Amino acid sequence: MVAPTPTHLKHPALLADIERGLIKIPQFQREFVWSLQSSAKLLDSVIKGYPVGTFIFWTTRERLRSVREIGGITLPDAPEGTEVAFVLDGQQRLTSLFAAIRGEKIVRPSGSIDDFSLIFIDLKATEHDSIVVTDVSDLEPGSWITLTDLLTGGTRVAKKYADEFLDNIDSYRERLASYDFPIVKVADVEIDVATEIFTRINVGGKSLTTFEIMAAKTYDETRDFDLSAKFDDLLGRLESVEYETVSDAILLQLVSLILDGECNKKSILRLDKNEFIDCWPAATDALESAVEYFRGTYRIPASKLLPFNALLVPFAYFFYHHRAKPNPNQKKLLEDFFWRCALGGRYSASTESRLAQDKHRIDRILTSESPDYDWAVDVNPEFLIQNGWFTPSRAFVKAILCLFAYHEPKSFEDNAKVHIGNAWLKQANSRNYHHFFPRAYLKKKGRTEREANNVLNITIVDADLNKRLIRADAPSKYMKRFSESNPDIEKTMASHLIGSFKRFGFGSDDYDVFLRRRAELVSAELSKRIIDRPVDQRGQVARDDDLDEEPSDN
C-alpha cells in the first residue's frame, strides 16, 4: 500500500469533479441525513476559516456499486477508464456543500423535501454571530442574501444592496471561493482494505458486512449486475415458498465454495469479480433446487425449521454440479449427511471451515461414494429423552421438529393438515408448539419443568387449538373429546408419531410410558434415515452447545 497522499481542493474543483462523476459515494455509506441547519453550520465554519475536517478518498479504476442519486440529484457515470475517488470519510460534509452551493432540493427517504437554496448569509452578523443561517424572518429586509446569490449573483445582485454591505458580500464570496478543503487520497489498495479504513474511521458506527463489501465490489452496470438487487429478487422468490429467512452469507459461502473451495471472509473477498458474476445465476438456481429438495424430499415446509441455514450450502453445491435428481445411492447418502449434520450440531461453530470440509464429503457423494465422518450421532431412545430439552432455537430440537413436519401433522379436531410457516415459527412460545401432556397439568402432578418441557412431548398443532380446546386438560380428557368429533383420530395421531391410547399411555395419563413410546418411534424413524457407521459405536456423540439452556430442577 502506497502511503496516503495529502492534498487540497477548493469548492469549485470539488463540485466540478462530483458533476463529472469523478467523486462517488460508495453504496455502503449511510443515507445523507444532515439537516439544513447542520449544513449551514458547516458553511459558517468555512466562512470563518475554521477547520471542517479532512475528506478521505479512495482512488481506484474499479467501478463499485455507488450512490446514483443524492436526494434526487442524478449523478453522472465516470468516463470509461478514468480514476474515481470514492468517499470513505466526509460524505455528509461533501453532500452538504454540493446541495447548498448548487441550491438543490433534497428528497428524503420519507418523501419530505429540504430546499437547500434556503440557506442565507446575514450581512449584519459579526464574527461572533452565525453568519450563515436558515431563518431570516427576524432580519431586516436587504440585510441578508441567499448563498447561491452570493456565489453566482455577481455585480447584478450586489447592486440591490446598500453600500454598507458590499464589503461583506465580496469578503464572504472570496472566503468561500478560496477555502482549501484538506483531502487525503488512499490509492493502490484492494476493496477489503478500503472498507476496513472506512470501518476504522467510523468506529462508532456499524462495521460493513462481507455482503456489503461484495455488493460494492461486484457491481457492474454493463453486465446489469447489482448483487443487492439480485439477492432481493432471490428473497422474493424464496418468500413465496416460506424460505425467505435465508441469509446473504449463505449465497456468498456457496459461490466461494464453488469457485475457491473455501468460504471464509478472506476467500470470499478475493473472488474475481467477473467469475463471481458468471457463477451467480447457476449458484442461485442450485440454491433454489436445494430448497425444493428440502421441501419436497424432506418435507421441511419453512426455513425456520432448518437446524442450520448453512445446510443449504452443501446441498446447493451438490445441485450446482448435479442438475438432475440424485440417484438412489446419492439420495441415501445425502439423507445420511443431512441428519448427521442436524443431530450432530455440525454448524453450531466454525461454520466456514466445516463447510469447506463438507465440500469434500459432497464431492464423494457426487460420485456415489460414501464419505467418512469424524463425529457420531446417537438416536437411541434414552439419548433422545435425555437430550430433549425443548427450545425451538436448538438445532437438535429443530431436527426432531423436521421429522415431525415430514409426517405432515394433522389437526386433532378434524384431521385437516396443520399449516407450518415462518410467520408463526418466529415465536419461541408459539401456540403451535403444543405440549401433548400440558406443562401446567404435569406441574400439578409434581413433574419438574425439565421433565415436562421435552421435545418428545411436543406436537405441532393449529394455534387456536391450544387456546380453545386443550388448555391444561389431561390428555385422556381432551383426546376423548377429539376422538368423538374426529373419526380419523388414529390417522391423526400417527401423523404426530403417536400410537394408540393404550400403548402410548395417555389413556391413563401415564407420562413416562408416553415419553418412552414416542422416543422409540422417533428413534426408529431416525434410524431409517441414518447409515450405521463405526464412528457411531466408538465416537463421542456431538451435543448442542446450547444444552446449557436447561434449567435446574431446584
HUHUUR-V994533 format. One record per residue. N is the residue number from 1. RES is the residue in one small letter. PSI is psi in degrees with one decimal (NA if undefined). NEAR is the number of other C-alpha atoms within 12 Angstrom. Layout:
# HUHUUR-V994533
n:N res:RES psi:PSI near:NEAR
n:N res:RES psi:PSI near:NEAR
This chain:
# HUHUUR-V994533
n:1 res:m psi:128.9 near:13
n:2 res:v psi:141.4 near:12
n:3 res:a psi:137.8 near:11
n:4 res:p psi:143.2 near:19
n:5 res:t psi:116.2 near:19
n:6 res:p psi:139.6 near:17
n:7 res:t psi:-168.1 near:17
n:8 res:h psi:154.2 near:22
n:9 res:l psi:151.1 near:23
n:10 res:k psi:161.5 near:23
n:11 res:h psi:-33.6 near:33
n:12 res:p psi:-39.9 near:23
n:13 res:a psi:-40.4 near:20
n:14 res:l psi:-50.1 near:32
n:15 res:l psi:-33.4 near:27
n:16 res:a psi:-38.9 near:20
n:17 res:d psi:-36.8 near:27
n:18 res:i psi:-46.1 near:35
n:19 res:e psi:-21.0 near:26
n:20 res:r psi:-3.3 near:22
n:21 res:g psi:15.1 near:28
n:22 res:l psi:-15.6 near:32
n:23 res:i psi:124.7 near:42
n:24 res:k psi:152.0 near:46
n:25 res:i psi:114.7 near:40
n:26 res:p psi:152.6 near:40
n:27 res:q psi:-25.1 near:34
n:28 res:f psi:-8.2 near:37
n:29 res:q psi:151.9 near:31
n:30 res:r psi:170.7 near:27
n:31 res:e psi:155.7 near:22
n:32 res:f psi:117.8 near:33
n:33 res:v psi:-7.6 near:23
n:34 res:w psi:141.5 near:27
n:35 res:s psi:172.1 near:28
n:36 res:l psi:-41.0 near:34
n:37 res:q psi:-41.5 near:24
n:38 res:s psi:-40.2 near:24
n:39 res:s psi:-38.2 near:37
n:40 res:a psi:-40.1 near:34
n:41 res:k psi:-38.8 near:29
n:42 res:l psi:-47.9 near:35
n:43 res:l psi:-30.9 near:41
n:44 res:d psi:-40.6 near:36
n:45 res:s psi:-38.0 near:29
n:46 res:v psi:-47.5 near:31
n:47 res:i psi:-36.5 near:34
n:48 res:k psi:-1.1 near:27
n:49 res:g psi:16.6 near:22
n:50 res:y psi:152.6 near:18
n:51 res:p psi:139.7 near:17
n:52 res:v psi:16.4 near:25
n:53 res:g psi:162.5 near:22
n:54 res:t psi:136.6 near:24
n:55 res:f psi:136.4 near:35
n:56 res:i psi:119.6 near:35
n:57 res:f psi:142.9 near:39
n:58 res:w psi:114.3 near:42
n:59 res:t psi:131.0 near:33
n:60 res:t psi:160.4 near:27
n:61 res:r psi:-2.2 near:24
n:62 res:e psi:151.8 near:29
n:63 res:r psi:112.0 near:38
n:64 res:l psi:166.5 near:41
n:65 res:r psi:116.2 near:31
n:66 res:s psi:166.3 near:39
n:67 res:v psi:122.5 near:32
n:68 res:r psi:-26.3 near:23
n:69 res:e psi:145.6 near:26
n:70 res:i psi:102.4 near:34
n:71 res:g psi:35.5 near:29
n:72 res:g psi:-5.4 near:21
n:73 res:i psi:114.1 near:22
n:74 res:t psi:128.8 near:19
n:75 res:l psi:140.8 near:25
n:76 res:p psi:164.0 near:21
n:77 res:d psi:152.3 near:28
n:78 res:a psi:145.6 near:27
n:79 res:p psi:144.0 near:16
n:80 res:e psi:133.6 near:16
n:81 res:g psi:-4.0 near:12
n:82 res:t psi:159.3 near:18
n:83 res:e psi:136.9 near:26
n:84 res:v psi:143.0 near:31
n:85 res:a psi:113.6 near:37
n:86 res:f psi:132.7 near:43
n:87 res:v psi:115.1 near:41
n:88 res:l psi:-30.8 near:39
n:89 res:d psi:132.4 near:36
n:90 res:g psi:12.4 near:34
n:91 res:q psi:-44.6 near:36
n:92 res:q psi:-41.4 near:29
n:93 res:r psi:-44.0 near:35
n:94 res:l psi:-42.2 near:39
n:95 res:t psi:-37.7 near:44
n:96 res:s psi:-46.7 near:37
n:97 res:l psi:-46.6 near:41
n:98 res:f psi:-49.0 near:36
n:99 res:a psi:-40.5 near:39
n:100 res:a psi:-47.1 near:43
n:101 res:i psi:-31.9 near:36
n:102 res:r psi:-9.1 near:30
n:103 res:g psi:41.0 near:28
n:104 res:e psi:158.3 near:27
n:105 res:k psi:123.3 near:28
n:106 res:i psi:121.7 near:33
n:107 res:v psi:119.1 near:23
n:108 res:r psi:159.8 near:20
n:109 res:p psi:-29.2 near:16
n:110 res:s psi:-12.4 near:11
n:111 res:g psi:-13.7 near:11
n:112 res:s psi:157.7 near:13
n:113 res:i psi:130.7 near:18
n:114 res:d psi:123.6 near:29
n:115 res:d psi:105.3 near:26
n:116 res:f psi:0.9 near:33
n:117 res:s psi:-10.1 near:31
n:118 res:l psi:47.5 near:33
n:119 res:i psi:132.3 near:41
n:120 res:f psi:160.4 near:41
n:121 res:i psi:122.1 near:40
n:122 res:d psi:106.6 near:35
n:123 res:l psi:-12.7 near:37
n:124 res:k psi:-5.7 near:28
n:125 res:a psi:149.0 near:24
n:126 res:t psi:174.6 near:15
n:127 res:e psi:-18.5 near:18
n:128 res:h psi:-6.9 near:11
n:129 res:d psi:172.2 near:17
n:130 res:s psi:116.8 near:27
n:131 res:i psi:-39.6 near:35
n:132 res:v psi:123.1 near:40
n:133 res:v psi:168.9 near:35
n:134 res:t psi:-5.2 near:32
n:135 res:d psi:117.2 near:21
n:136 res:v psi:14.8 near:24
n:137 res:s psi:-27.4 near:14
n:138 res:d psi:1.5 near:12
n:139 res:l psi:150.6 near:19
n:140 res:e psi:141.5 near:14
n:141 res:p psi:137.1 near:15
n:142 res:g psi:-1.4 near:25
n:143 res:s psi:10.6 near:27
n:144 res:w psi:159.6 near:36
n:145 res:i psi:143.7 near:39
n:146 res:t psi:152.2 near:35
n:147 res:l psi:-41.2 near:38
n:148 res:t psi:-38.9 near:29
n:149 res:d psi:-38.2 near:30
n:150 res:l psi:-42.4 near:39
n:151 res:l psi:-29.4 near:32
n:152 res:t psi:-6.5 near:23
n:153 res:g psi:-31.8 near:19
n:154 res:g psi:-155.1 near:18
n:155 res:t psi:-35.0 near:15
n:156 res:r psi:-43.2 near:12
n:157 res:v psi:-38.9 near:23
n:158 res:a psi:-31.3 near:28
n:159 res:k psi:-20.0 near:16
n:160 res:k psi:-9.7 near:21
n:161 res:y psi:151.5 near:25
n:162 res:a psi:152.7 near:19
n:163 res:d psi:-31.4 near:15
n:164 res:e psi:-18.6 near:16
n:165 res:f psi:-8.9 near:25
n:166 res:l psi:-37.4 near:25
n:167 res:d psi:-41.7 near:16
n:168 res:n psi:-42.1 near:28
n:169 res:i psi:-48.3 near:40
n:170 res:d psi:-43.1 near:26
n:171 res:s psi:-46.6 near:20
n:172 res:y psi:-37.8 near:35
n:173 res:r psi:-42.3 near:32
n:174 res:e psi:-41.1 near:23
n:175 res:r psi:-43.0 near:24
n:176 res:l psi:-41.4 near:34
n:177 res:a psi:-29.4 near:26
n:178 res:s psi:-3.8 near:21
n:179 res:y psi:128.6 near:27
n:180 res:d psi:115.8 near:26
n:181 res:f psi:118.4 near:33
n:182 res:p psi:140.0 near:24
n:183 res:i psi:138.2 near:29
n:184 res:v psi:125.5 near:26
n:185 res:k psi:127.1 near:33
n:186 res:v psi:123.2 near:32
n:187 res:a psi:164.3 near:27
n:188 res:d psi:42.4 near:22
n:189 res:v psi:154.1 near:22
n:190 res:e psi:167.3 near:27
n:191 res:i psi:-33.8 near:39
n:192 res:d psi:-33.3 near:29
n:193 res:v psi:-42.3 near:23
n:194 res:a psi:-43.0 near:35
n:195 res:t psi:-28.6 near:38
n:196 res:e psi:-38.7 near:23
n:197 res:i psi:-45.8 near:26
n:198 res:f psi:-45.6 near:33
n:199 res:t psi:-41.4 near:22
n:200 res:r psi:-34.2 near:17
n:201 res:i psi:-42.1 near:21
n:202 res:n psi:58.2 near:20
n:203 res:v psi:-25.6 near:13
n:204 res:g psi:-6.4 near:9
n:205 res:g psi:-172.4 near:13
n:206 res:k psi:131.8 near:17
n:207 res:s psi:147.9 near:21
n:208 res:l psi:140.3 near:29
n:209 res:t psi:162.6 near:22
n:210 res:t psi:-37.8 near:31
n:211 res:f psi:-42.3 near:30
n:212 res:e psi:-38.6 near:34
n:213 res:i psi:-44.8 near:39
n:214 res:m psi:-32.8 near:44
n:215 res:a psi:-38.9 near:38
n:216 res:a psi:-43.2 near:38
n:217 res:k psi:-38.5 near:40
n:218 res:t psi:-0.5 near:41
n:219 res:y psi:131.3 near:31
n:220 res:d psi:105.9 near:25
n:221 res:e psi:-38.1 near:20
n:222 res:t psi:-28.5 near:14
n:223 res:r psi:7.3 near:13
n:224 res:d psi:47.3 near:15
n:225 res:f psi:116.7 near:28
n:226 res:d psi:105.7 near:30
n:227 res:l psi:-42.3 near:34
n:228 res:s psi:-44.1 near:28
n:229 res:a psi:-40.5 near:20
n:230 res:k psi:-41.4 near:23
n:231 res:f psi:-39.5 near:30
n:232 res:d psi:-40.4 near:21
n:233 res:d psi:-42.5 near:18
n:234 res:l psi:-45.1 near:30
n:235 res:l psi:-35.5 near:25
n:236 res:g psi:-41.6 near:18
n:237 res:r psi:-39.1 near:22
n:238 res:l psi:-30.1 near:29
n:239 res:e psi:-34.2 near:23
n:240 res:s psi:-14.7 near:20
n:241 res:v psi:20.1 near:26
n:242 res:e psi:32.7 near:30
n:243 res:y psi:30.2 near:34
n:244 res:e psi:-5.2 near:27
n:245 res:t psi:3.5 near:32
n:246 res:v psi:130.3 near:36
n:247 res:s psi:161.0 near:27
n:248 res:d psi:-26.6 near:31
n:249 res:a psi:-32.7 near:29
n:250 res:i psi:-43.8 near:34
n:251 res:l psi:-40.6 near:43
n:252 res:l psi:-42.0 near:46
n:253 res:q psi:-41.2 near:46
n:254 res:l psi:-51.2 near:46
n:255 res:v psi:-39.7 near:43
n:256 res:s psi:-40.1 near:38
n:257 res:l psi:-40.5 near:40
n:258 res:i psi:-45.2 near:38
n:259 res:l psi:-31.0 near:30
n:260 res:d psi:-20.6 near:25
n:261 res:g psi:-8.7 near:27
n:262 res:e psi:164.4 near:30
n:263 res:c psi:26.1 near:36
n:264 res:n psi:173.2 near:27
n:265 res:k psi:-43.1 near:24
n:266 res:k psi:-41.9 near:20
n:267 res:s psi:-42.3 near:26
n:268 res:i psi:-44.7 near:37
n:269 res:l psi:-19.4 near:33
n:270 res:r psi:2.2 near:28
n:271 res:l psi:141.2 near:33
n:272 res:d psi:134.7 near:21
n:273 res:k psi:-51.0 near:31
n:274 res:n psi:-35.2 near:18
n:275 res:e psi:-38.4 near:20
n:276 res:f psi:-48.3 near:35
n:277 res:i psi:-41.2 near:31
n:278 res:d psi:-37.2 near:21
n:279 res:c psi:-26.4 near:28
n:280 res:w psi:-50.5 near:30
n:281 res:p psi:-45.4 near:22
n:282 res:a psi:-34.5 near:26
n:283 res:a psi:-43.1 near:40
n:284 res:t psi:-36.2 near:39
n:285 res:d psi:-42.0 near:28
n:286 res:a psi:-39.5 near:33
n:287 res:l psi:-43.3 near:43
n:288 res:e psi:-32.4 near:37
n:289 res:s psi:-39.2 near:31
n:290 res:a psi:-41.9 near:41
n:291 res:v psi:-46.3 near:40
n:292 res:e psi:-34.1 near:29
n:293 res:y psi:-43.8 near:29
n:294 res:f psi:-42.2 near:35
n:295 res:r psi:-41.2 near:28
n:296 res:g psi:-48.6 near:19
n:297 res:t psi:-43.3 near:24
n:298 res:y psi:-5.6 near:31
n:299 res:r psi:44.2 near:24
n:300 res:i psi:101.8 near:35
n:301 res:p psi:-14.9 near:38
n:302 res:a psi:145.7 near:37
n:303 res:s psi:-25.5 near:38
n:304 res:k psi:-10.0 near:34
n:305 res:l psi:-17.9 near:44
n:306 res:l psi:131.2 near:44
n:307 res:p psi:-38.3 near:37
n:308 res:f psi:130.4 near:38
n:309 res:n psi:-29.0 near:40
n:310 res:a psi:-17.9 near:43
n:311 res:l psi:-23.5 near:45
n:312 res:l psi:-27.2 near:45
n:313 res:v psi:-55.7 near:45
n:314 res:p psi:-33.4 near:49
n:315 res:f psi:-39.9 near:46
n:316 res:a psi:-37.3 near:38
n:317 res:y psi:-41.4 near:45
n:318 res:f psi:-48.8 near:43
n:319 res:f psi:-20.0 near:35
n:320 res:y psi:-39.0 near:33
n:321 res:h psi:-10.3 near:28
n:322 res:h psi:93.7 near:25
n:323 res:r psi:-24.0 near:22
n:324 res:a psi:173.6 near:16
n:325 res:k psi:147.1 near:23
n:326 res:p psi:143.7 near:25
n:327 res:n psi:168.8 near:17
n:328 res:p psi:-38.5 near:13
n:329 res:n psi:-45.3 near:19
n:330 res:q psi:-40.5 near:28
n:331 res:k psi:-43.8 near:31
n:332 res:k psi:-40.8 near:25
n:333 res:l psi:-38.1 near:33
n:334 res:l psi:-40.2 near:44
n:335 res:e psi:-45.2 near:30
n:336 res:d psi:-43.7 near:33
n:337 res:f psi:-47.4 near:37
n:338 res:f psi:-50.5 near:42
n:339 res:w psi:-28.6 near:37
n:340 res:r psi:-41.7 near:42
n:341 res:c psi:-42.7 near:42
n:342 res:a psi:-47.3 near:42
n:343 res:l psi:-24.4 near:43
n:344 res:g psi:7.1 near:38
n:345 res:g psi:36.3 near:36
n:346 res:r psi:-44.1 near:38
n:347 res:y psi:30.4 near:35
n:348 res:s psi:-15.8 near:29
n:349 res:a psi:160.2 near:19
n:350 res:s psi:45.5 near:15
n:351 res:t psi:-46.5 near:27
n:352 res:e psi:-44.5 near:32
n:353 res:s psi:-35.3 near:23
n:354 res:r psi:-34.7 near:30
n:355 res:l psi:-40.5 near:37
n:356 res:a psi:-38.7 near:31
n:357 res:q psi:-41.3 near:25
n:358 res:d psi:-19.6 near:38
n:359 res:k psi:-42.2 near:35
n:360 res:h psi:-31.6 near:26
n:361 res:r psi:-41.1 near:31
n:362 res:i psi:-35.2 near:40
n:363 res:d psi:-38.9 near:30
n:364 res:r psi:-40.7 near:23
n:365 res:i psi:-35.2 near:33
n:366 res:l psi:-29.6 near:32
n:367 res:t psi:13.4 near:21
n:368 res:s psi:25.5 near:21
n:369 res:e psi:145.9 near:19
n:370 res:s psi:126.2 near:25
n:371 res:p psi:163.5 near:26
n:372 res:d psi:152.8 near:25
n:373 res:y psi:144.4 near:28
n:374 res:d psi:18.4 near:24
n:375 res:w psi:147.0 near:26
n:376 res:a psi:157.4 near:31
n:377 res:v psi:148.3 near:41
n:378 res:d psi:121.0 near:36
n:379 res:v psi:19.1 near:38
n:380 res:n psi:146.2 near:24
n:381 res:p psi:-40.2 near:24
n:382 res:e psi:-43.6 near:19
n:383 res:f psi:-40.1 near:23
n:384 res:l psi:-42.0 near:35
n:385 res:i psi:-45.7 near:33
n:386 res:q psi:-36.1 near:25
n:387 res:n psi:18.1 near:38
n:388 res:g psi:9.5 near:40
n:389 res:w psi:123.9 near:35
n:390 res:f psi:108.7 near:39
n:391 res:t psi:117.9 near:33
n:392 res:p psi:-18.7 near:34
n:393 res:s psi:-13.5 near:30
n:394 res:r psi:134.9 near:35
n:395 res:a psi:-42.8 near:41
n:396 res:f psi:-43.5 near:46
n:397 res:v psi:-43.0 near:38
n:398 res:k psi:-35.5 near:39
n:399 res:a psi:-45.3 near:41
n:400 res:i psi:-38.8 near:46
n:401 res:l psi:-35.2 near:47
n:402 res:c psi:-40.3 near:41
n:403 res:l psi:-43.0 near:43
n:404 res:f psi:-43.7 near:39
n:405 res:a psi:-33.5 near:36
n:406 res:y psi:-35.8 near:31
n:407 res:h psi:8.0 near:29
n:408 res:e psi:71.1 near:32
n:409 res:p psi:142.9 near:37
n:410 res:k psi:160.0 near:33
n:411 res:s psi:132.1 near:37
n:412 res:f psi:-30.9 near:42
n:413 res:e psi:-43.8 near:33
n:414 res:d psi:10.5 near:25
n:415 res:n psi:15.8 near:26
n:416 res:a psi:151.2 near:20
n:417 res:k psi:133.4 near:21
n:418 res:v psi:129.6 near:31
n:419 res:h psi:130.2 near:23
n:420 res:i psi:114.5 near:38
n:421 res:g psi:165.3 near:31
n:422 res:n psi:-28.9 near:27
n:423 res:a psi:-45.6 near:22
n:424 res:w psi:-21.2 near:26
n:425 res:l psi:-11.4 near:31
n:426 res:k psi:-22.7 near:20
n:427 res:q psi:121.7 near:18
n:428 res:a psi:-29.5 near:20
n:429 res:n psi:26.5 near:17
n:430 res:s psi:140.1 near:27
n:431 res:r psi:-10.2 near:27
n:432 res:n psi:-21.5 near:32
n:433 res:y psi:101.2 near:41
n:434 res:h psi:126.4 near:38
n:435 res:h psi:112.8 near:36
n:436 res:f psi:-46.0 near:47
n:437 res:f psi:101.4 near:45
n:438 res:p psi:140.9 near:36
n:439 res:r psi:-39.2 near:31
n:440 res:a psi:-37.8 near:22
n:441 res:y psi:-45.5 near:26
n:442 res:l psi:-34.5 near:28
n:443 res:k psi:-40.0 near:20
n:444 res:k psi:-30.3 near:16
n:445 res:k psi:6.3 near:19
n:446 res:g psi:11.5 near:15
n:447 res:r psi:146.3 near:21
n:448 res:t psi:162.9 near:21
n:449 res:e psi:-37.3 near:25
n:450 res:r psi:-39.4 near:27
n:451 res:e psi:-41.2 near:31
n:452 res:a psi:-37.7 near:35
n:453 res:n psi:68.8 near:38
n:454 res:n psi:139.5 near:41
n:455 res:v psi:-26.1 near:40
n:456 res:l psi:-8.3 near:49
n:457 res:n psi:8.2 near:44
n:458 res:i psi:135.1 near:39
n:459 res:t psi:151.8 near:44
n:460 res:i psi:117.6 near:45
n:461 res:v psi:170.3 near:40
n:462 res:d psi:144.0 near:31
n:463 res:a psi:-39.6 near:28
n:464 res:d psi:-11.1 near:21
n:465 res:l psi:-43.3 near:28
n:466 res:n psi:-47.6 near:27
n:467 res:k psi:-41.4 near:18
n:468 res:r psi:-43.1 near:14
n:469 res:l psi:-14.3 near:24
n:470 res:i psi:-58.9 near:32
n:471 res:r psi:-125.0 near:23
n:472 res:a psi:25.3 near:25
n:473 res:d psi:154.7 near:27
n:474 res:a psi:147.3 near:30
n:475 res:p psi:-39.1 near:35
n:476 res:s psi:-32.1 near:28
n:477 res:k psi:-53.0 near:24
n:478 res:y psi:-29.3 near:27
n:479 res:m psi:-28.8 near:30
n:480 res:k psi:-41.2 near:24
n:481 res:r psi:-43.6 near:20
n:482 res:f psi:-37.2 near:25
n:483 res:s psi:-26.9 near:26
n:484 res:e psi:-30.8 near:16
n:485 res:s psi:-16.4 near:16
n:486 res:n psi:101.1 near:21
n:487 res:p psi:-15.8 near:18
n:488 res:d psi:30.8 near:20
n:489 res:i psi:-33.1 near:29
n:490 res:e psi:-40.4 near:25
n:491 res:k psi:-39.2 near:26
n:492 res:t psi:-47.6 near:32
n:493 res:m psi:-38.6 near:35
n:494 res:a psi:-32.3 near:27
n:495 res:s psi:-13.2 near:30
n:496 res:h psi:12.6 near:38
n:497 res:l psi:46.6 near:39
n:498 res:i psi:132.7 near:37
n:499 res:g psi:-151.2 near:28
n:500 res:s psi:159.6 near:25
n:501 res:f psi:-48.1 near:26
n:502 res:k psi:-49.3 near:17
n:503 res:r psi:-35.2 near:22
n:504 res:f psi:2.0 near:31
n:505 res:g psi:-4.2 near:25
n:506 res:f psi:-10.6 near:33
n:507 res:g psi:-32.9 near:23
n:508 res:s psi:11.0 near:21
n:509 res:d psi:42.2 near:28
n:510 res:d psi:99.0 near:23
n:511 res:y psi:-38.8 near:36
n:512 res:d psi:-43.7 near:24
n:513 res:v psi:-45.2 near:25
n:514 res:f psi:-49.6 near:34
n:515 res:l psi:-42.6 near:38
n:516 res:r psi:-47.4 near:29
n:517 res:r psi:-40.3 near:30
n:518 res:r psi:-36.7 near:40
n:519 res:a psi:-40.0 near:35
n:520 res:e psi:-41.2 near:27
n:521 res:l psi:-42.3 near:30
n:522 res:v psi:-41.8 near:39
n:523 res:s psi:-43.7 near:29
n:524 res:a psi:-40.0 near:20
n:525 res:e psi:-42.1 near:23
n:526 res:l psi:-35.9 near:34
n:527 res:s psi:-29.9 near:26
n:528 res:k psi:-24.7 near:17
n:529 res:r psi:-12.2 near:26
n:530 res:i psi:133.1 near:29
n:531 res:i psi:125.7 near:29
n:532 res:d psi:125.7 near:23
n:533 res:r psi:154.5 near:21
n:534 res:p psi:-33.3 near:15
n:535 res:v psi:-28.4 near:19
n:536 res:d psi:-22.3 near:24
n:537 res:q psi:-32.7 near:16
n:538 res:r psi:-16.6 near:14
n:539 res:g psi:163.3 near:16
n:540 res:q psi:123.0 near:15
n:541 res:v psi:130.0 near:26
n:542 res:a psi:141.3 near:30
n:543 res:r psi:149.0 near:31
n:544 res:d psi:140.6 near:32
n:545 res:d psi:-26.5 near:19
n:546 res:d psi:16.1 near:23
n:547 res:l psi:-21.1 near:24
n:548 res:d psi:-10.4 near:13
n:549 res:e psi:-12.3 near:17
n:550 res:e psi:136.1 near:24
n:551 res:p psi:160.2 near:17
n:552 res:s psi:164.6 near:12
n:553 res:d psi:-1.6 near:12
n:554 res:n psi:NA near:8
